[in-house]
């Protein structure tokens, strides 16, 4: 090593020694430095799985989603699977959208109305405790157990059979605890002065709840809905039990034409297949699912911001 290189190296060592001396000049400074280092490490650990997942999925499925070749890009999402599953995943995209919409139509109103009743009308007591306890327990039940319940109760006992109706109702059950609890917490965060001011002006209890309390709690409600939609969009086990699978779109709610495909089920089926082109399609479908969740999140946040600006 040359004299110039030695001097640069020694300079760096002296700088490092001086920096360590400044940091450790007292126990208080050392504890503060270690705490900051622990926080920085925790932040890196928290965000690293997200980037690792995105990198893993995009490294294989990027060209499947954004490529311009046959069966890539827009064709990947707008064409049905063909012979040997060499087509696109239009059946899974349409099926996922239909399942999420039907589940939301059932699950969101029930959850929101339940949260409004618990927080605005019900008194503290047995009813509120039972509803809160059961929703918390339901949120912790594994999805495969809920799928088995959907197959036993909806498909067999109610004689709905496997299909889009049984699958969407099963997903609706999974939405209820998340939306209910987050909506309840959002309603609790609304200042009591808003309710009292509305009632003092002559508004009814229902008018106050709908026009004042719900508007103020809307951002929190949107957050709960997003969490619930994000969860059910990625569920596979309940749909294996209740929705079946199809290479086309469902033509009826109940019956032989009601079987419906979904993106999570398609990912599981393709990733389990040893054929390389299906492996690429599985990663492309996973990347597409992540983009769908991103679009829903961005649109909902924009709506939430517009409503928040017009709060009472």
SERO-4910 file (N, C-alpha, C, O; in steps of 0.05 Angstrom, whole numbers):
BEGIN
 pado doro    nc1    nc2    nc3   cac1   cac2   cac3    cc1    cc2    cc3    oc1    oc2    oc3
  Unk    A     17    -24      0      0      0      0     18     25      0     38     25     15
  Unk    A     11     45    -16     27     69    -18     24     87      7      6     82     23
  Unk    A     43    107      9     41    125     32     15    140     32      3    145     53
  Unk    A      5    148      8    -20    162      6    -43    145     16    -61    155     30
  Unk    A    -43    119      8    -64    101     17    -62     97     47    -83     95     60
  Unk    A    -38     95     58    -35     92     87    -46    116    102    -59    113    123
  Unk    A    -41    139     92    -50    164    106    -81    166    105    -93    174    125
  Unk    A    -93    157     82   -122    158     81   -134    138    100   -154    144    114
  Unk    A   -122    114    102   -132     93    120   -129    102    149   -148     98    165
  Unk    A   -107    114    156   -103    124    183   -122    146    190   -132    149    212
  Unk    A   -128    163    170   -147    185    174   -175    174    180   -188    185    197
  Unk    A   -183    153    166   -209    141    171   -210    129    199   -230    131    213
  Unk    A   -188    116    207   -187    104    233   -189    125    255   -203    122    275
  Unk    A   -175    148    251   -176    169    271   -204    181    272   -214    188    294
  Unk    A   -217    184    249   -244    195    248   -263    176    263   -280    185    278
  Unk    A   -261    150    257   -278    130    271   -273    130    301   -292    128    316
  Unk    A   -248    132    309   -241    133    338   -254    157    351   -264    156    373
  Unk    A   -252    180    337   -263    205    349   -293    204    350   -305    213    369
  Unk    A   -305    192    329   -335    189    329   -344    171    352   -364    177    365
  Unk    A   -330    149    355   -338    130    377   -334    143    404   -350    139    422
  Unk    A   -313    159    407   -308    173    432   -330    193    438   -338    196    461
  Unk    A   -339    207    418   -360    226    422   -387    213    429   -402    222    446
  Unk    A   -392    190    416   -417    176    422   -417    164    449   -438    164    463
  Unk    A   -395    153    458   -393    139    483   -382    156    506   -371    145    525
  Unk    A   -383    182    503   -371    199    524   -386    198    550   -375    206    571
  Unk    A   -411    188    549   -425    184    574   -445    161    571   -451    153    548
  Unk    A   -454    151    593   -474    129    592   -500    138    579   -513    123    564
  Unk    A   -507    163    583   -532    173    572   -530    174    542   -549    166    528
  Unk    A   -508    184    531   -504    185    502   -503    157    490   -513    152    469
  Unk    A   -489    138    504   -487    111    494   -515     98    493   -521     84    474
  Unk    A   -531    101    514   -557     89    515   -575    101    493   -590     87    480
  Unk    A   -572    127    488   -588    140    467   -579    129    440   -596    124    422
  Unk    A   -553    126    436   -543    115    410   -553     87    406   -561     80    384
  Unk    A   -551     70    426   -560     42    423   -590     40    418   -599     23    403
  Unk    A   -606     58    431   -635     58    427   -641     66    398   -658     54    385
  Unk    A   -627     86    387   -632     95    360   -624     72    340   -637     67    320
  Unk    A   -602     59    347   -593     37    329   -614     14    329   -619      2    309
  Unk    A   -625      8    353   -645    -13    355   -670     -5    339   -682    -22    326
  Unk    A   -678     21    341   -702     30    326   -696     28    296   -714     19    280
  Unk    A   -673     36    287   -666     34    259   -666      5    249   -676     -1    227
  Unk    A   -656    -13    266   -656    -41    258   -685    -52    257   -691    -68    239
  Unk    A   -702    -43    276   -729    -52    275   -744    -43    250   -759    -57    238
  Unk    A   -738    -18    242   -751     -7    218   -742    -23    193   -759    -30    176
  Unk    A   -716    -29    192   -706    -44    169   -719    -72    168   -727    -82    147
  Unk    A   -722    -85    192   -734   -111    193   -763   -110    185   -773   -129    172
  Unk    A   -777    -88    192   -806    -86    186   -810    -83    156   -828    -96    145
  Unk    A   -795    -66    143   -800    -60    115   -786    -80     96   -794    -82     73
  Unk    A   -766    -94    105   -751   -112     87   -768   -134     76   -765   -141     52
  Unk    A   -786   -147     92   -802   -168     79   -819   -159     56   -822   -173     36
  Unk    A   -829   -134     57   -845   -124     35   -829   -122      9   -837   -131    -12
  Unk    A   -805   -111     11   -788   -108    -12   -778   -135    -22   -774   -139    -46
  Unk    A   -773   -153     -4   -764   -180    -12   -786   -194    -27   -781   -208    -47
  Unk    A   -811   -192    -17   -834   -204    -31   -838   -192    -59   -841   -206    -78
  Unk    A   -837   -165    -60   -840   -152    -86   -818   -160   -105   -823   -165   -129
  Unk    A   -793   -161    -95   -771   -169   -113   -774   -198   -122   -770   -203   -146
  Unk    A   -782   -216   -104   -785   -244   -112   -807   -248   -133   -803   -262   -153
  Unk    A   -830   -235   -128   -852   -237   -147   -846   -224   -173   -851   -235   -195
  Unk    A   -835   -199   -172   -830   -184   -197   -808   -196   -213   -808   -193   -238
  Unk    A   -788   -208   -200   -765   -219   -215   -774   -241   -234   -760   -245   -255
  Unk    A   -796   -255   -228   -805   -277   -246   -830   -268   -262   -832   -275   -285
  Unk    A   -848   -254   -249   -873   -248   -262   -875   -220   -275   -897   -213   -285
  Unk    A   -853   -204   -275   -855   -177   -286   -863   -177   -315   -881   -163   -323
  Unk    A   -849   -193   -331   -854   -193   -360   -881   -206   -366   -892   -201   -388
  Unk    A   -891   -222   -348   -917   -234   -353   -939   -212   -351   -959   -214   -365
  Unk    A   -934   -193   -334   -954   -171   -330   -949   -147   -349   -967   -136   -359
  Unk    A   -923   -140   -353   -917   -116   -368   -904   -122   -395   -896   -103   -409
  Unk    A   -901   -147   -402   -889   -154   -428   -907   -148   -451   -931   -142   -448
  Unk    A   -896   -151   -475   -911   -146   -500   -913   -171   -517   -924   -169   -540
  Unk    A   -903   -193   -508   -904   -218   -523   -932   -231   -522   -950   -221   -509
  Unk    A   -934   -253   -537   -960   -268   -537   -968   -277   -508   -952   -289   -494
  Unk    A   -992   -271   -500  -1001   -279   -474   -990   -262   -451   -994   -269   -428
  Unk    A   -977   -240   -457   -966   -223   -437   -980   -196   -436   -996   -190   -455
  Unk    A   -975   -181   -416   -987   -154   -414  -1017   -155   -411  -1028   -170   -394
  Unk    A  -1031   -139   -427  -1060   -138   -425  -1073   -164   -433  -1094   -170   -423
  Unk    A  -1060   -179   -451  -1071   -205   -458  -1072   -224   -435  -1089   -242   -433
  Unk    A  -1053   -221   -417  -1051   -239   -394  -1076   -237   -376  -1085   -256   -364
  Unk    A  -1088   -212   -375  -1111   -208   -358  -1137   -210   -374  -1158   -212   -361
  Unk    A  -1137   -209   -400  -1162   -207   -416  -1168   -233   -431  -1188   -234   -445
  Unk    A  -1151   -253   -430  -1156   -278   -444  -1160   -300   -425  -1149   -301   -403
  Unk    A  -1177   -319   -433  -1183   -342   -416  -1161   -364   -419  -1147   -364   -440
  Unk    A  -1158   -381   -400  -1139   -403   -403  -1147   -421   -426  -1170   -428   -430
  Unk    A  -1127   -429   -442  -1132   -447   -464  -1122   -475   -459  -1121   -484   -436
  Unk    A  -1115   -489   -480  -1105   -516   -478  -1078   -515   -463  -1061   -500   -470
  Unk    A  -1076   -532   -443  -1051   -532   -427  -1048   -507   -409  -1026   -502   -399
  Unk    A  -1070   -493   -405  -1070   -468   -389  -1050   -448   -400  -1038   -433   -384
  Unk    A  -1047   -447   -426  -1028   -428   -438  -1040   -400   -442  -1025   -382   -451
  Unk    A  -1065   -397   -437  -1077   -370   -441  -1072   -353   -416  -1053   -356   -402
  Unk    A  -1090   -333   -413  -1088   -315   -391  -1103   -323   -366  -1110   -347   -363
  Unk    A  -1110   -304   -349  -1123   -310   -324  -1148   -292   -321  -1156   -284   -300
  Unk    A  -1162   -287   -344  -1186   -271   -343  -1207   -284   -325  -1221   -269   -310
  Unk    A  -1209   -310   -325  -1229   -323   -308  -1223   -317   -279  -1242   -313   -263
  Unk    A  -1198   -317   -271  -1190   -312   -243  -1194   -283   -235  -1203   -277   -213
  Unk    A  -1188   -265   -253  -1191   -236   -247  -1221   -229   -244  -1229   -216   -224
  Unk    A  -1237   -238   -263  -1266   -233   -261  -1278   -246   -236  -1294   -235   -222
  Unk    A  -1270   -271   -231  -1280   -286   -208  -1273   -272   -182  -1289   -270   -164
  Unk    A  -1248   -262   -180  -1239   -249   -155  -1256   -223   -151  -1265   -218   -128
  Unk    A  -1259   -208   -172  -1275   -183   -169  -1304   -189   -161  -1315   -176   -144
  Unk    A  -1316   -209   -173  -1343   -216   -167  -1345   -226   -138  -1364   -219   -124
  Unk    A  -1327   -242   -129  -1327   -253   -102  -1324   -230    -82  -1339   -229    -62
  Unk    A  -1306   -211    -87  -1301   -189    -68  -1325   -171    -67  -1333   -161    -46
  Unk    A  -1337   -165    -91  -1361   -147    -91  -1384   -159    -76  -1396   -146    -60
  Unk    A  -1390   -184    -82  -1412   -197    -68  -1407   -200    -38  -1425   -195    -22
  Unk    A  -1383   -207    -30  -1376   -208     -2  -1379   -181     11  -1388   -179     34
  Unk    A  -1370   -160     -2  -1372   -133      9  -1401   -124     12  -1408   -111     31
  Unk    A  -1418   -131     -8  -1446   -123     -7  -1459   -135     18  -1477   -123     30
  Unk    A  -1451   -159     26  -1463   -172     49  -1448   -164     75  -1461   -157     94
  Unk    A  -1422   -165     74  -1406   -162     99  -1404   -133    109  -1406   -129    133
  Unk    A  -1400   -114     91  -1395    -87    100  -1420    -74    114  -1417    -64    136
  Unk    A  -1444    -76    102  -1467    -64    116  -1472    -77    143  -1478    -63    162
  Unk    A  -1470   -103    144  -1475   -117    170  -1454   -108    191  -1462   -102    214
  Unk    A  -1429   -105    183  -1408    -97    202  -1412    -68    211  -1410    -62    235
  Unk    A  -1417    -51    192  -1420    -22    199  -1444    -18    216  -1443     -3    236
  Unk    A  -1467    -30    209  -1491    -27    225  -1487    -38    253  -1497    -27    273
  Unk    A  -1473    -61    255  -1467    -73    281  -1450    -54    298  -1455    -51    322
  Unk    A  -1430    -42    285  -1412    -24    300  -1427      1    309  -1423     11    331
  Unk    A  -1445     11    292  -1461     35    300  -1479     28    323  -1482     44    342
  Unk    A  -1492      5    322  -1509     -3    345  -1493     -6    371  -1502      4    392
  Unk    A  -1471    -19    370  -1455    -23    394  -1445      3    406  -1447      8    430
  Unk    A  -1435     21    388  -1423     45    398  -1443     68    404  -1438     83    423
  Unk    A  -1464     70    389  -1482     93    391  -1508     87    406  -1520    105    417
  Unk    A  -1517     62    406  -1543     56    417  -1542     36    441  -1557     40    460
  Unk    A  -1526     16    439  -1525     -4    460  -1512      7    485  -1492     21    484
  Unk    A  -1523     -1    508  -1511      6    533  -1490    -15    541  -1490    -37    531
  Unk    A  -1471     -6    558  -1451    -25    567  -1464    -48    582  -1479    -43    601
  Unk    A  -1458    -72    573  -1471    -95    586  -1465   -120    571  -1446   -122    556
  Unk    A  -1483   -139    575  -1480   -166    564  -1479   -166    533  -1462   -179    521
  Unk    A  -1498   -151    521  -1500   -152    491  -1474   -142    479  -1463   -154    461
  Unk    A  -1465   -118    488  -1441   -107    476  -1417   -125    481  -1401   -130    463
  Unk    A  -1414   -136    505  -1392   -154    511  -1392   -179    494  -1371   -188    484
  Unk    A  -1416   -190    490  -1418   -214    473  -1410   -209    444  -1395   -224    432
  Unk    A  -1420   -187    433  -1414   -180    405  -1384   -175    402  -1372   -185    383
  Unk    A  -1372   -160    420  -1344   -154    418  -1327   -179    421  -1307   -183    407
  Unk    A  -1335   -196    440  -1320   -221    445  -1321   -239    421  -1301   -250    412
  Unk    A  -1345   -243    410  -1348   -261    388  -1334   -251    362  -1323   -267    347
  Unk    A  -1334   -225    358  -1320   -214    335  -1290   -217    338  -1277   -223    318
  Unk    A  -1280   -214    362  -1251   -218    366  -1244   -247    362  -1223   -253    350
  Unk    A  -1260   -266    371  -1255   -294    368  -1257   -301    338  -1240   -317    328
  Unk    A  -1277   -291    324  -1280   -296    296  -1256   -286    280  -1248   -299    260
  Unk    A  -1245   -264    288  -1222   -253    273  -1197   -272    276  -1180   -272    259
  Unk    A  -1196   -287    298  -1173   -304    302  -1177   -333    292  -1158   -349    294
  Unk    A  -1200   -339    282  -1205   -367    271  -1190   -370    245  -1192   -353    228
  Unk    A  -1175   -392    242  -1160   -397    217  -1179   -398    193  -1202   -407    196
  Unk    A  -1170   -388    170  -1187   -387    147  -1196   -415    137  -1218   -418    126
  Unk    A  -1180   -435    142  -1187   -461    133  -1211   -472    149  -1227   -487    139
  Unk    A  -1213   -464    174  -1235   -472    191  -1261   -458    181  -1282   -470    180
  Unk    A  -1258   -432    174  -1281   -418    163  -1290   -430    136  -1314   -432    131
  Unk    A  -1270   -439    120  -1277   -453     96  -1292   -479    100  -1311   -485     86
  Unk    A  -1283   -494    121  -1297   -519    127  -1326   -513    137  -1344   -528    131
  Unk    A  -1329   -491    152  -1356   -483    161  -1373   -476    137  -1396   -484    135
  Unk    A  -1362   -461    118  -1377   -453     94  -1385   -477     78  -1407   -478     67
  Unk    A  -1367   -497     76  -1374   -521     61  -1396   -537     75  -1415   -547     62
  Unk    A  -1394   -539    101  -1414   -555    116  -1441   -541    118  -1462   -553    113
  Unk    A  -1440   -515    125  -1465   -501    131  -1478   -490    105  -1501   -495    100
  Unk    A  -1462   -475     89  -1473   -462     66  -1477   -481     42  -1499   -483     31
  Unk    A  -1456   -496     36  -1457   -513     12  -1475   -537     17  -1491   -545     -1
  Unk    A  -1473   -550     41  -1488   -575     45  -1514   -570     60  -1536   -578     50
  Unk    A  -1513   -557     84  -1537   -555    100  -1558   -537     87  -1582   -544     86
  Unk    A  -1550   -514     77  -1568   -496     63  -1572   -503     33  -1587   -491     19
  Unk    A  -1557   -523     25  -1560   -534     -2  -1554   -514    -24  -1566   -514    -45
  Unk    A  -1535   -496    -18  -1526   -476    -39  -1507   -489    -59  -1505   -480    -81
  Unk    A  -1493   -510    -50  -1473   -522    -67  -1449   -504    -69  -1448   -481    -61
  Unk    A  -1428   -516    -81  -1403   -500    -85  -1407   -481   -108  -1418   -488   -129
  Unk    A  -1399   -457   -104  -1402   -437   -125  -1397   -409   -115  -1387   -405    -92
  Unk    A  -1404   -389   -131  -1398   -361   -124  -1413   -352   -100  -1403   -336    -84
  Unk    A  -1438   -361    -96  -1454   -351    -74  -1443   -362    -47  -1439   -346    -29
  Unk    A  -1437   -388    -46  -1426   -399    -22  -1398   -387    -16  -1392   -381      7
  Unk    A  -1382   -383    -37  -1356   -372    -33  -1356   -343    -23  -1342   -336     -4
  Unk    A  -1374   -327    -35  -1375   -299    -27  -1387   -295      1  -1378   -278     16
  Unk    A  -1406   -312      9  -1417   -311     36  -1396   -319     57  -1395   -307     78
  Unk    A  -1380   -339     50  -1358   -347     68  -1338   -324     72  -1329   -320     94
  Unk    A  -1331   -311     50  -1313   -288     52  -1326   -265     67  -1312   -250     81
  Unk    A  -1352   -262     65  -1366   -241     80  -1363   -246    110  -1360   -227    125
  Unk    A  -1365   -271    119  -1361   -277    147  -1333   -269    156  -1330   -260    179
  Unk    A  -1314   -272    138  -1287   -264    146  -1283   -234    147  -1266   -224    162
  Unk    A  -1299   -219    133  -1297   -190    133  -1309   -178    159  -1299   -157    168
  Unk    A  -1329   -190    170  -1344   -178    191  -1328   -169    215  -1330   -146    223
  Unk    A  -1311   -186    227  -1296   -177    251  -1278   -153    246  -1276   -135    262
  Unk    A  -1264   -153    223  -1245   -132    217  -1259   -105    213  -1252    -85    226
  Unk    A  -1280   -105    197  -1295    -80    192  -1309    -71    217  -1309    -47    223
  Unk    A  -1321    -89    232  -1336    -82    256  -1318    -69    276  -1325    -48    287
  Unk    A  -1296    -81    282  -1279    -70    304  -1265    -44    296  -1264    -25    312
  Unk    A  -1256    -42    271  -1244    -17    262  -1264      6    261  -1258     29    267
  Unk    A  -1288      0    252  -1309     20    251  -1317     29    279  -1322     52    284
  Unk    A  -1317     10    297  -1324     16    325  -1303     35    337  -1309     54    351
  Unk    A  -1277     29    332  -1256     47    342  -1257     74    329  -1252     94    342
  Unk    A  -1264     75    303  -1267    101    290  -1289    118    302  -1287    142    305
  Unk    A  -1311    105    308  -1334    119    320  -1327    129    348  -1335    151    356
  Unk    A  -1312    113    363  -1304    122    390  -1285    146    389  -1285    162    408
  Unk    A  -1270    149    367  -1252    172    365  -1265    198    358  -1253    219    360
  Unk    A  -1291    197    350  -1305    221    343  -1311    237    369  -1323    225    387
  Unk    A  -1304    262    371  -1310    277    395  -1340    278    402  -1356    281    384
  Unk    A  -1345    276    427  -1373    277    436  -1386    304    431  -1410    306    429
  Unk    A  -1369    325    430  -1380    352    425  -1394    354    398  -1413    369    395
  Unk    A  -1386    338    378  -1399    339    352  -1427    328    354  -1446    339    343
  Unk    A  -1430    306    369  -1457    294    373  -1475    313    389  -1498    318    382
  Unk    A  -1464    325    410  -1480    342    428  -1488    367    413  -1511    377    416
  Unk    A  -1470    378    396  -1478    402    380  -1500    396    361  -1518    413    357
  Unk    A  -1499    373    348  -1520    365    329  -1547    361    343  -1568    370    333
  Unk    A  -1546    348    366  -1571    343    381  -1582    369    392  -1607    373    393
  Unk    A  -1564    388    399  -1574    414    410  -1587    430    388  -1604    447    395
  Unk    A  -1580    426    363  -1593    440    341  -1619    428    333  -1632    438    314
  Unk    A  -1627    406    346  -1653    394    340  -1652    370    323  -1673    359    315
  Unk    A  -1628    360    316  -1626    336    299  -1634    311    315  -1630    311    340
  Unk    A  -1644    291    302  -1651    266    316  -1626    250    320  -1604    256    309
  Unk    A  -1629    229    336  -1606    211    341  -1596    199    316  -1572    198    311
  Unk    A  -1614    189    299  -1606    176    274  -1593    196    255  -1573    190    242
  Unk    A  -1605    220    253  -1593    241    235  -1565    248    245  -1547    253    228
  Unk    A  -1561    251    270  -1535    257    281  -1515    235    275  -1492    240    267
  Unk    A  -1524    210    279  -1506    188    274  -1498    187    245  -1474    183    238
  Unk    A  -1517    190    226  -1511    187    198  -1497    211    186  -1478    207    171
  Unk    A  -1505    235    193  -1494    259    180  -1470    271    194  -1455    286    182
  Unk    A  -1466    265    220  -1444    276    235  -1424    255    243  -1400    257    235
  Unk    A  -1433    236    258  -1414    216    269  -1402    199    247  -1377    195    247
  Unk    A  -1418    189    229  -1408    171    208  -1389    187    189  -1370    176    180
  Unk    A  -1396    212    184  -1378    227    166  -1351    232    179  -1331    231    166
  Unk    A  -1351    238    205  -1326    242    219  -1310    216    221  -1285    217    222
  Unk    A  -1323    194    223  -1309    168    226  -1303    155    199  -1293    133    198
  Unk    A  -1310    168    177  -1307    156    151  -1279    147    144  -1276    124    134
  Unk    A  -1258    162    150  -1231    153    144  -1224    127    158  -1212    109    147
  Unk    A  -1232    124    184  -1228     99    198  -1244     76    187  -1234     54    186
  Unk    A  -1268     82    178  -1285     62    166  -1272     51    140  -1272     27    134
  Unk    A  -1261     70    124  -1248     62     99  -1224     44    105  -1219     25     91
  Unk    A  -1209     51    126  -1186     35    133  -1195      6    140  -1182    -13    131
  Unk    A  -1216      3    155  -1226    -23    162  -1235    -39    137  -1229    -63    135
  Unk    A  -1249    -25    119  -1258    -39     95  -1234    -48     78  -1234    -69     67
  Unk    A  -1213    -30     76  -1190    -38     61  -1176    -62     72  -1167    -80     58
  Unk    A  -1173    -62     99  -1160    -85    112  -1176   -111    106  -1164   -132    101
  Unk    A  -1202   -109    107  -1219   -132    103  -1217   -142     74  -1215   -165     68
  Unk    A  -1219   -123     55  -1217   -130     27  -1190   -142     20  -1188   -162      6
  Unk    A  -1169   -130     31  -1142   -141     27  -1139   -169     38  -1125   -185     26
  Unk    A  -1153   -175     59  -1151   -202     71  -1166   -222     53  -1155   -243     46
  Unk    A  -1191   -215     45  -1206   -235     31  -1196   -238      2  -1200   -259    -10
  Unk    A  -1184   -218    -10  -1173   -220    -37  -1151   -241    -38  -1146   -252    -59
  Unk    A  -1137   -245    -16  -1115   -264    -16  -1121   -290     -3  -1103   -307      1
  Unk    A  -1146   -296      3  -1153   -321     16  -1157   -343     -5  -1168   -339    -26
  Unk    A  -1146   -366      2  -1148   -389    -16  -1163   -412     -4  -1180   -424    -17
  Unk    A  -1157   -419     21  -1170   -442     34  -1200   -441     34  -1213   -462     27
  Unk    A  -1213   -419     42  -1243   -419     41  -1254   -424     14  -1276   -436     11
  Unk    A  -1240   -414     -7  -1251   -417    -34  -1247   -446    -45  -1263   -455    -61
  Unk    A  -1227   -459    -35  -1223   -487    -43  -1247   -504    -33  -1256   -522    -47
  Unk    A  -1257   -497    -10  -1280   -512      2  -1306   -504    -10  -1325   -520    -12
  Unk    A  -1309   -478    -18  -1336   -468    -24  -1340   -459    -52  -1363   -461    -62
  Unk    A  -1320   -449    -66  -1324   -436    -92  -1317   -454   -115  -1327   -450   -138
  Unk    A  -1301   -475   -111  -1292   -492   -132  -1273   -478   -150  -1258   -460   -141
  Unk    A  -1272   -485   -176  -1254   -472   -195  -1266   -475   -223  -1279   -495   -228
  Unk    A  -1261   -456   -240  -1272   -458   -267  -1253   -443   -286  -1240   -423   -279
  Unk    A  -1251   -453   -311  -1236   -439   -332  -1251   -417   -346  -1241   -404   -364
  Unk    A  -1276   -413   -338  -1293   -392   -349  -1304   -376   -326  -1298   -380   -302
  Unk    A  -1322   -357   -332  -1335   -341   -311  -1361   -354   -304  -1374   -367   -320
  Unk    A  -1371   -350   -279  -1396   -362   -271  -1420   -350   -286  -1420   -326   -292
  Unk    A  -1439   -366   -292  -1463   -357   -306  -1488   -357   -288  -1509   -348   -297
  Unk    A  -1486   -366   -264  -1509   -366   -245  -1498   -366   -217  -1475   -373   -212
  Unk    A  -1515   -359   -198  -1507   -358   -170  -1506   -385   -157  -1489   -390   -140
  Unk    A  -1524   -403   -164  -1526   -429   -152  -1529   -449   -175  -1544   -445   -194
  Unk    A  -1515   -471   -173  -1517   -492   -193  -1491   -499   -206  -1470   -490   -197
  Unk    A  -1492   -515   -227  -1467   -524   -240  -1452   -502   -253  -1428   -505   -258
  Unk    A  -1465   -481   -261  -1452   -458   -274  -1442   -437   -255  -1435   -415   -264
  Unk    A  -1443   -442   -229  -1435   -422   -209  -1407   -425   -199  -1397   -408   -184
  Unk    A  -1393   -446   -207  -1365   -449   -199  -1349   -425   -209  -1352   -416   -232
  Unk    A  -1331   -415   -193  -1316   -391   -199  -1287   -394   -192  -1280   -405   -172
  Unk    A  -1270   -383   -210  -1241   -383   -205  -1234   -358   -189  -1250   -339   -187
  Unk    A  -1210   -358   -177  -1200   -335   -162  -1170   -333   -166  -1157   -354   -172
  Unk    A  -1159   -310   -163  -1130   -306   -167  -1114   -322   -146  -1095   -336   -154
  Unk    A  -1121   -322   -120  -1106   -338   -101  -1106   -368   -108  -1086   -381   -106
  Unk    A  -1130   -378   -115  -1132   -406   -122  -1115   -412   -147  -1102   -433   -148
  Unk    A  -1115   -394   -166  -1100   -398   -191  -1070   -398   -184  -1055   -414   -195
  Unk    A  -1061   -379   -167  -1033   -379   -159  -1025   -405   -146  -1004   -416   -153
  Unk    A  -1042   -415   -128  -1035   -440   -115  -1034   -463   -135  -1017   -480   -133
  Unk    A  -1053   -464   -154  -1054   -486   -173  -1030   -485   -192  -1018   -505   -199
  Unk    A  -1023   -460   -201  -1001   -458   -221   -974   -462   -207   -956   -474   -219
  Unk    A   -971   -452   -183   -944   -455   -170   -939   -483   -162   -916   -491   -158
  Unk    A   -960   -499   -160   -957   -528   -153   -951   -545   -177   -944   -568   -175
  Unk    A   -954   -533   -201   -949   -547   -226   -919   -546   -233   -908   -524   -231
  Unk    A   -907   -567   -242   -878   -567   -248   -872   -552   -274   -848   -547   -280
  Unk    A   -891   -546   -291   -886   -533   -317   -877   -504   -312   -889   -489   -297
  Unk    A   -854   -497   -325   -841   -471   -319   -859   -448   -328   -861   -427   -314
  Unk    A   -873   -450   -350   -890   -427   -359   -913   -422   -340   -923   -400   -338
  Unk    A   -922   -443   -326   -943   -439   -306   -931   -427   -281   -945   -412   -267
  Unk    A   -906   -432   -275   -893   -419   -252   -892   -389   -258   -897   -373   -240
  Unk    A   -885   -381   -282   -884   -353   -289   -911   -340   -288   -914   -318   -278
  Unk    A   -932   -355   -297   -959   -345   -295   -968   -341   -266   -983   -323   -259
  Unk    A   -959   -359   -249   -966   -357   -220   -955   -332   -208   -968   -318   -193
  Unk    A   -929   -326   -214   -917   -301   -204   -929   -277   -217   -932   -256   -204
  Unk    A   -937   -279   -242   -951   -256   -255   -978   -251   -243   -985   -228   -239
  Unk    A   -992   -273   -236  -1018   -270   -223  -1015   -258   -195  -1031   -241   -186
  Unk    A   -993   -266   -181   -988   -254   -154   -982   -224   -156   -991   -208   -140
  Unk    A   -966   -217   -176   -960   -189   -180   -985   -173   -188   -989   -151   -178
  Unk    A  -1002   -185   -204  -1027   -172   -211  -1045   -168   -187  -1058   -147   -185
  Unk    A  -1046   -188   -170  -1062   -186   -145  -1052   -163   -128  -1068   -148   -116
  Unk    A  -1025   -161   -125  -1014   -139   -109  -1021   -112   -121  -1026    -93   -107
  Unk    A  -1021   -110   -148  -1028    -85   -161  -1057    -78   -157  -1064    -55   -154
  Unk    A  -1074    -98   -157  -1103    -94   -152  -1107    -82   -124  -1123    -63   -120
  Unk    A  -1093    -94   -104  -1096    -83    -77  -1085    -55    -75  -1097    -38    -61
  Unk    A  -1064    -49    -90  -1053    -22    -90  -1072     -2   -101  -1076     20    -91
  Unk    A  -1085     -9   -124  -1105      9   -136  -1128     14   -117  -1137     37   -115
  Unk    A  -1138     -7   -105  -1161     -3    -86  -1152     15    -63  -1168     32    -54
  Unk    A  -1128     12    -53  -1119     29    -31  -1117     58    -39  -1125     76    -24
  Unk    A  -1105     63    -62  -1101     91    -71  -1128    104    -76  -1133    127    -67
  Unk    A  -1146     91    -90  -1173    102    -95  -1188    108    -70  -1200    129    -67
  Unk    A  -1187     89    -51  -1201     93    -26  -1190    116     -9  -1204    131      3
  Unk    A  -1163    119    -10  -1151    141      5  -1159    168     -8  -1163    187      7
  Unk    A  -1161    169    -34  -1169    194    -47  -1198    200    -39  -1204    224    -33
  Unk    A  -1215    181    -39  -1243    185    -31  -1244    194     -2  -1259    212      6
  Unk    A  -1228    181     15  -1228    188     44  -1219    217     48  -1230    231     65
  Unk    A  -1199    226     33  -1189    253     36  -1210    274     28  -1213    294     41
  Unk    A  -1224    268      6  -1245    287     -3  -1268    289     18  -1278    311     23
  Unk    A  -1275    267     29  -1296    267     49  -1287    281     75  -1302    296     87
  Unk    A  -1261    276     82  -1251    288    107  -1250    319    105  -1254    332    125
  Unk    A  -1245    329     81  -1244    359     78  -1271    372     83  -1272    395     90
  Unk    A  -1292    356     80  -1319    367     83  -1333    359    109  -1357    360    112
  Unk    A  -1316    351    129  -1327    343    155  -1340    367    168  -1332    390    165
  Unk    A  -1360    361    184  -1373    383    199  -1354    394    220  -1362    413    235
***
